[in-house]
C-alpha cells in the first residue's frame, strides 16, 4: 500500500472532511527541495479525494517573516530593509509587487504547473483580517504558560521577558518589543530599537506571533488535520513538539497528523545552472522535468527517505522509469516490488489517469531529435521516420510538445556537454590523404541501397569498416566527425536513421 493511501485512511478516520496544510517562507530563491512539501501535500489530498471525501489543501505563504540579512544575491541598498517583513519590502528587480511576491511567484507557477489543487493563503492577509487576533490574545494572557511549555519542551532557559507577539513599528517597519503591562485587547504598546514608542492593534496587520506560536495558531485557525514539514521541525524538542502542547494548552486546538519529510539533495554535474551559477530552483526543476515525472520522483519514495536530485543524466533515467511504470499500469500486470511505484504513477496524475496509454517517445531519442529539429513540426517529421506516431491524440501531442520544451531547457542549462551536438550544415574540409576517405565512399555506397533503419545502418558501417580496414571504432569516430564535428555522439544507427537518407549519403560522398 502506498504511503499516501495509508495517511489518507488515517486522516479521514480523524476527520471525514479534512484540511491539509503546507507552506513556504519566500525570503529568497526557492530551492527545488521546497517542491517536496507541496507535492507531498497534494498526493495526500488526492488520496483522500479518491476515497470519496471532501478535502482542502491550504498553501500558506509566510510573507510576514522578516528579511533576516542581506543575501549575496541582493543589491547593497537592501541593507536598509533588513528586519522588515518581506511583504513590505520592494521587489529586488525594481518591478511591481513585493519582495515576497518576486520570489514566490515563480515557485507558485511551478506548483500550478504540477496541478497542485490548493488554496493559496498569504499570512499578511490573515493578520490584516484579524484571523490571528484570538491567538495573539491567548498568547498574552497565557504568556507564562507558553514560556513554561517552551522551557520544558526545548530544555532551554527561557527569558522571562519572552515576547510571543512582536508589534510592527509604524516608523521603521521593523518588529519591536511589546510592553506587556500595557496590553488590553486589542491594543499593546511597544518600544522600538529605533527609539519610537507606539501602539499596536492585534486585530490588524500591526505585528506577528513568533514562529513557535504562529505555527500552532495556524493549526487552530484552519483546523488542520495533517501537515507535511521538514524533518528539522520534527526533531525532539523542535517546533512541532512545542506546537503540540501550545495548540492544546494555549490555543485550545488539536495538532495535525505530522508528515515529516527528508530533504532533497542535489547531486550530479547539473546541480548548478550553467549560465546563472545558482542552484537548481523549483522553477528550474519544472522547466526541465515533465511535471508528471517530477511528481512521480517525489512520490515513489516514502517522505522520510532522502531524495538525490540529479539534474544531469539522472533526469533522463527518471523519465525512463516513469514511462516504464506507465506501461506496467496499462498492461495491468507487474511484480509486487513495483506496487508502490505503479501507485506513485497514478498519484502523479492526481488519480486522473488517462483512459488509454499515452504515446511514448523514448526520452533519450527525443533529446537527440530536438537538437536536430527546427521547431516542433520539424521534430514530428524527424520522429516519424523511426517512431510510430499514428493515432496520436491531442493530449499526446500536448505531452510531446511539453517534453520537448523540458529537454530544450535542460540542454541549455544543465545537460552534460557530452550529450550536446549540432549537425554541421556543410561537410568539413578534410586533407586529401585523409585515411577515412575510402571508408566514407564504401559506407555511402552501402547506405544507398540498405533499408533505412538503425540495425541496417550499423550493419553497413561494420561491413564498410571491415572492407576498408579502418576498424569499427575509427569508423564510428569518422562518421561523427563529418556529421557533428565530434568524435562521439548519440548511438549512431538510430541517430542517422532520424536523418534523410540523401543527406547522409551525400555528406559521406562529399568526404570520400
C-alpha positions in Angstrom: 0.0 0.0 0.0 1.4 3.4 -1.0 2.3 5.7 1.9 -0.1 8.4 0.7 -3.0 5.9 0.9 -2.0 4.9 4.4 -2.0 8.5 5.5 -5.3 9.2 3.7 -7.1 6.5 5.7 -5.6 7.7 9.0 -6.7 11.3 8.2 -10.3 10.5 7.2 -10.5 8.4 10.4 -9.9 11.6 12.3 -12.0 13.9 10.2 -14.1 12.8 7.2 -13.7 16.3 5.6 -10.1 17.1 6.5 -7.9 20.1 5.9 -4.3 19.6 4.9 -1.9 22.5 5.2 1.6 23.3 4.0 3.5 26.4 3.1 6.7 28.4 2.5 8.6 31.4 3.6 9.8 33.2 0.4 12.8 35.0 1.9 15.0 34.2 -1.2 15.5 32.0 -4.2 13.4 28.8 -3.6 15.3 25.5 -3.9 13.9 22.5 -5.8 13.6 20.7 -2.4 10.7 23.0 -1.5 8.6 21.3 -4.1 8.6 18.1 -1.9 6.3 19.8 0.7 3.8 20.9 -1.9 3.8 17.6 -3.8 3.5 15.6 -0.6 0.5 17.6 0.5 -1.1 17.3 -2.9 -0.5 13.5 -3.0 -2.3 13.1 0.3 -5.1 15.4 -0.8 -5.5 13.3 -3.9 -5.6 10.1 -2.0 -8.2 11.4 0.4 -10.3 12.7 -2.6 -10.1 9.2 -4.2 -11.7 7.8 -1.1 -14.7 10.0 -1.9 -14.1 12.5 0.9 -14.2 16.3 0.6 -10.7 17.6 1.4 -9.0 21.0 1.3 -5.3 21.7 0.8 -4.2 25.1 2.2 -0.8 26.5 1.0 0.4 29.3 3.3 2.8 31.9 2.2 4.6 33.3 5.3 5.2 36.8 4.0 5.1 38.5 7.4 8.5 36.9 8.1 11.4 39.5 8.3 14.3 39.7 6.0 17.0 38.5 8.4 20.0 39.6 6.4 21.1 41.0 3.0 21.8 37.9 1.0 24.5 37.8 -1.6 22.0 38.0 -4.5 20.6 41.3 -3.2 21.9 44.8 -4.0 23.7 46.7 -1.3 20.7 49.0 -1.0 18.7 46.2 0.6 20.7 46.6 3.8 18.1 49.2 4.8 15.3 46.6 4.5 16.9 44.0 6.8 14.4 43.3 9.7 11.3 44.4 7.8 8.5 42.0 6.8 9.1 40.7 3.3 5.6 41.7 2.4 6.6 45.3 3.0 9.9 45.3 1.1 10.0 46.2 -2.6 10.9 43.7 -5.3 14.7 43.5 -5.8 14.3 43.8 -9.5 12.7 47.2 -9.2 9.4 45.8 -10.7 5.9 45.9 -9.3 5.0 43.8 -6.3 6.8 43.0 -3.1 10.0 41.1 -2.2 7.8 38.1 -1.2 5.9 38.2 -4.4 9.0 38.4 -6.5 10.5 35.2 -5.1 7.3 33.2 -4.6 5.6 33.8 -7.9 7.9 31.6 -10.0 7.5 28.9 -7.3 3.7 29.2 -7.4 3.9 28.9 -11.2 5.8 25.7 -10.7 3.3 24.4 -8.2 0.5 25.3 -10.6 2.3 23.5 -13.4 2.3 20.4 -11.2 -1.5 20.7 -11.0 -1.4 21.0 -7.2 -5.0 21.7 -6.1 -4.6 24.1 -3.2 -5.9 27.4 -1.8 -3.2 30.0 -1.7 -3.3 32.0 1.6 -1.0 34.9 2.4 -0.2 35.2 6.1 -0.2 39.1 6.0 -3.8 38.9 4.9 -4.7 36.7 7.9 -3.2 39.3 10.2 -5.0 42.1 8.3 -8.3 40.3 8.6 -7.9 39.7 12.4 -7.7 36.0 12.0 -4.8 35.8 14.4 -6.4 38.1 17.0 -7.7 35.4 19.3 -4.4 33.5 19.2 -2.5 36.7 20.0 -4.9 37.5 22.9 -4.4 33.9 24.3 -0.6 34.2 23.9 -0.6 37.4 26.0 -3.0 36.1 28.6 -1.2 32.7 28.9 2.3 34.0 28.3 3.7 32.4 31.5 2.3 29.1 30.4 3.8 29.4 26.9 7.2 30.2 28.5 6.9 27.2 30.7 5.9 24.9 27.8 8.8 26.1 25.7 11.2 25.7 28.6 10.1 22.1 29.2 10.0 21.1 25.6 13.2 22.7 24.3 15.2 22.3 27.5 16.4 25.8 27.1 16.4 28.6 29.7 13.6 30.9 28.5 13.8 34.6 29.2 11.0 35.7 31.5 10.7 38.7 29.1 10.0 36.4 26.1 7.5 38.1 23.8 5.1 35.7 22.0 4.0 38.6 19.8 6.1 41.4 18.3 4.4 44.7 17.3 5.4 46.3 14.0 6.9 49.7 14.4 4.9 52.2 12.5 8.1 54.4 12.0 10.8 52.0 10.8 8.6 49.0 9.8 10.6 46.6 11.9 9.5 44.4 14.8 9.6 45.8 18.3 9.2 44.5 21.8 5.8 44.9 23.5 5.3 46.5 26.9 3.4 43.6 28.5 1.7 45.6 31.2 0.0 47.8 28.7 -1.8 45.0 26.9 -5.6 45.4 26.9 -7.2 43.6 23.9 -6.8 44.6 21.1 -4.0 47.0 21.9 -0.5 46.7 23.2 2.1 49.5 23.4 5.7 48.9 22.3 9.2 50.4 22.3 11.3 50.0 19.2 15.0 50.0 18.8 14.7 52.9 16.5 13.5 55.0 19.5 9.9 55.2 18.6 7.1 54.3 21.0 3.7 53.4 19.7 0.6 51.2 20.0 -0.2 48.1 18.0 -3.7 46.7 17.2 -3.6 42.9 17.2 -6.7 42.8 15.0 -4.8 44.4 12.2 -1.5 43.8 10.3 0.5 45.6 13.0 2.6 42.8 14.3 3.1 39.0 14.3 3.4 36.0 16.5 6.9 34.4 16.8 7.2 31.2 14.8 6.9 28.8 17.7 3.5 30.2 18.4 2.4 31.2 14.9 2.6 27.7 13.6 0.2 26.1 16.1 -2.0 29.2 15.9 -2.5 28.3 12.2 -3.5 24.8 13.1 -6.2 26.2 15.3 -7.4 28.8 12.7 -7.7 26.4 9.9 -8.5 23.2 11.8 -5.5 21.5 10.2 -5.7 17.7 10.3 -2.4 16.8 8.6 0.7 18.7 7.5 4.0 17.8 5.8 7.1 19.7 7.0 10.8 19.3 7.0 12.5 16.9 9.4 14.3 19.7 11.2 10.9 20.7 12.7 10.3 17.1 13.8 13.4 16.8 15.9 13.0 16.2 19.6 12.3 19.5 21.3 11.7 21.1 17.9 8.9 23.4 16.8 6.4 20.5 16.2 6.8 19.1 19.7 6.3 22.5 21.2 3.4 23.2 18.9 1.6 20.2 20.1 1.4 21.5 23.6 0.9 25.1 22.7 -2.1 24.4 20.4 -3.7 22.4 23.1 -2.9 24.3 26.2 -2.7 27.9 25.0 -5.0 28.0 21.9 -7.5 25.2 22.7 -7.0 23.2 19.5 -5.6 19.9 18.3 -2.3 19.3 16.5 -2.3 17.8 13.0 -1.1 14.4 12.0 2.6 15.1 11.2 4.1 14.2 7.9 7.8 14.9 8.3 10.0 14.6 5.2 13.7 14.3 4.5 15.5 16.9 2.4 16.3 16.8 -1.3 20.0 16.7 -2.0 21.5 18.0 -5.2 23.9 15.7 -7.0 25.4 15.2 -10.4 27.2 17.6 -12.8 24.0 19.6 -13.5 23.3 20.8 -9.9 24.1 24.4 -10.9 22.6 26.4 -13.7 25.5 26.9 -16.2 24.6 30.5 -17.1 23.4 31.8 -13.7 25.7 29.8 -11.4 22.8 29.3 -9.0 21.5 26.1 -7.5 18.5 24.3 -9.0 15.3 26.2 -8.2 11.8 24.9 -8.1 11.1 26.6 -11.4 14.3 25.1 -13.0 13.0 21.7 -11.9 9.6 22.1 -13.5 11.1 23.7 -16.7 13.4 20.7 -17.3 11.3 17.8 -16.0 7.9 16.9 -17.3 5.5 17.8 -14.5 4.1 14.3 -14.1 7.6 12.9 -13.9 8.6 15.4 -11.2 5.5 14.4 -9.2 6.5 10.8 -9.6 10.1 11.4 -8.5 8.8 12.7 -5.1 6.0 10.2 -4.7 7.9 7.0 -5.5 9.7 7.0 -2.1 8.4 7.5 1.5 8.7 11.1 2.7 11.1 10.0 5.4 13.7 8.9 2.8 16.1 11.5 1.3 15.9 12.1 -2.4 19.0 12.7 -4.6 18.0 15.1 -7.3 20.4 14.6 -10.2 19.7 17.4 -12.7 22.3 15.9 -15.1 21.7 12.5 -16.8 19.6 11.5 -13.8 16.7 13.4 -15.4 16.8 11.0 -18.4 16.8 8.0 -16.1 13.8 9.3 -14.1 11.7 9.8 -17.2 12.6 6.3 -18.4 11.5 4.9 -15.0 8.2 6.9 -15.1 7.5 5.7 -18.7 8.1 2.1 -17.6 5.6 2.4 -14.7 3.1 3.9 -17.1 3.4 0.9 -19.4 3.1 -1.5 -16.5 0.0 0.3 -15.3 -1.8 0.0 -18.7 -0.6 -3.6 -19.2 -2.3 -4.4 -15.9 0.4 -6.7 -14.6 3.6 -6.1 -12.6 5.8 -7.6 -9.9 5.0 -7.0 -6.3 8.2 -5.0 -6.0 6.7 -2.4 -8.3 3.4 -2.0 -6.4 4.4 1.3 -4.8 5.9 2.7 -7.9 2.9 2.0 -10.1 0.7 3.6 -7.5 3.0 6.6 -7.4 2.4 6.8 -11.2 -1.3 7.1 -10.5 -0.8 9.7 -7.8 1.4 11.7 -10.1 -1.7 12.2 -12.3 -3.7 13.3 -9.2 -5.6 10.0 -9.7 -6.9 11.3 -13.1 -5.1 8.6 -15.2 -5.7 8.7 -19.0 -8.2 6.2 -20.3 -5.6 4.8 -22.7 -1.8 4.7 -22.6 -0.3 7.9 -23.9 2.0 7.6 -26.9 5.6 7.3 -25.6 8.7 8.5 -27.4 11.9 7.4 -25.7 13.3 10.5 -23.9 16.9 9.9 -25.0 15.6 9.7 -28.5 13.7 13.0 -28.1 16.9 14.6 -26.6 18.6 13.8 -29.9 15.8 14.9 -32.1 15.3 18.3 -30.6 19.0 19.1 -31.3 18.4 18.2 -35.0 15.0 19.8 -35.5 14.0 23.3 -36.3 10.9 23.6 -34.1 8.1 21.2 -33.1 6.7 20.4 -36.6 10.2 19.5 -37.8 10.7 17.3 -34.8 7.5 15.5 -35.6 8.7 15.0 -39.1 12.0 13.5 -37.9 10.4 11.3 -35.3 8.0 10.0 -38.0 11.0 8.3 -39.7 11.6 5.9 -36.8 8.7 6.2 -34.4 5.1 5.1 -34.9 3.1 8.3 -34.4 -0.1 7.1 -36.0 -3.2 7.6 -33.8 -1.6 10.4 -31.7 -4.3 12.3 -29.8 -4.3 16.0 -29.0 -3.3 15.0 -25.4 -0.3 13.0 -26.9 0.8 16.0 -29.0 0.5 18.3 -26.0 2.6 16.0 -23.8 5.2 15.6 -26.6 5.4 19.4 -27.0 5.8 19.9 -23.2 8.5 17.2 -23.1 10.4 18.9 -25.9 10.3 22.2 -24.0 11.7 20.4 -21.0 14.5 18.8 -23.0 15.5 22.2 -24.6 15.6 23.9 -21.1 17.7 21.0 -19.7 20.1 21.1 -22.7 20.5 24.9 -22.3 21.4 25.0 -18.6 22.0 21.6 -17.0 22.9 18.9 -19.5 26.5 17.5 -19.6 28.5 18.8 -22.6 29.0 15.2 -24.0 25.3 14.8 -24.9 25.1 18.1 -26.8 25.7 18.4 -30.5 24.6 20.2 -33.7 24.5 18.8 -37.2 27.1 20.5 -39.4 25.4 22.4 -42.2 28.3 21.6 -44.6 30.9 18.9 -44.9 34.2 19.8 -43.2 37.3 20.2 -45.2 39.5 17.1 -45.0 43.1 16.5 -46.1 43.4 14.8 -49.5 45.2 12.0 -47.9 42.7 11.5 -45.0 42.7 7.7 -44.3 38.9 7.7 -43.8 38.1 8.7 -47.4 37.8 5.1 -48.7 35.6 4.2 -45.7 33.3 7.2 -46.4 32.9 6.0 -50.1 32.2 2.4 -49.1 29.8 3.3 -46.4 27.9 5.7 -48.7 27.6 3.1 -51.4 26.2 0.5 -48.9 23.7 3.0 -47.4 22.3 3.9 -50.8 20.6 0.6 -51.1 20.3 -0.6 -47.4 17.0 -0.5 -45.5 16.8 2.8 -43.7 16.7 1.6 -40.1 19.2 1.6 -37.2 20.2 -2.0 -37.4 20.8 -1.9 -41.2 22.8 1.3 -40.9 25.0 -0.2 -38.2 25.5 -3.3 -40.2 26.5 -1.3 -43.3 29.1 0.6 -41.2 30.6 -2.6 -39.8 30.9 -4.0 -43.4 32.4 -0.8 -44.7 34.9 -0.6 -41.8 36.0 -4.2 -42.4 36.2 -3.8 -46.2 38.5 -0.7 -45.9 40.4 -1.9 -42.9 39.6 1.2 -40.8 38.1 -0.7 -37.9 34.7 -0.2 -36.2 35.8 2.3 -33.6 37.6 4.6 -36.1 34.7 4.1 -38.5 32.2 5.4 -35.9 34.5 8.3 -35.0 34.9 9.2 -38.7 31.1 9.5 -39.2 30.6 11.6 -36.1 33.4 13.9 -37.3 31.8 14.8 -40.6 28.2 14.9 -39.3 28.5 16.8 -35.9 32.2 17.8 -35.7 32.9 15.5 -32.8 34.4 12.0 -32.4 31.5 10.7 -30.3 27.8 11.4 -30.0 24.4 9.7 -29.9 24.0 6.0 -30.8 24.9 6.2 -34.4 22.4 3.8 -36.0 19.2 5.5 -34.6 20.9 8.9 -35.0 21.4 8.5 -38.7 18.1 6.8 -39.2 16.4 10.0 -37.9 18.1 11.9 -40.9 17.1 11.8 -44.5 18.9 9.1 -46.4 20.0 11.6 -49.2 21.6 14.0 -46.6 23.7 11.2 -45.0 24.8 9.6 -48.3 25.7 13.0 -49.9 27.6 14.0 -46.8 29.7 10.8 -46.9 30.3 11.2 -50.7 31.4 14.8 -50.2 34.1 13.5 -47.7 35.2 10.5 -49.8 
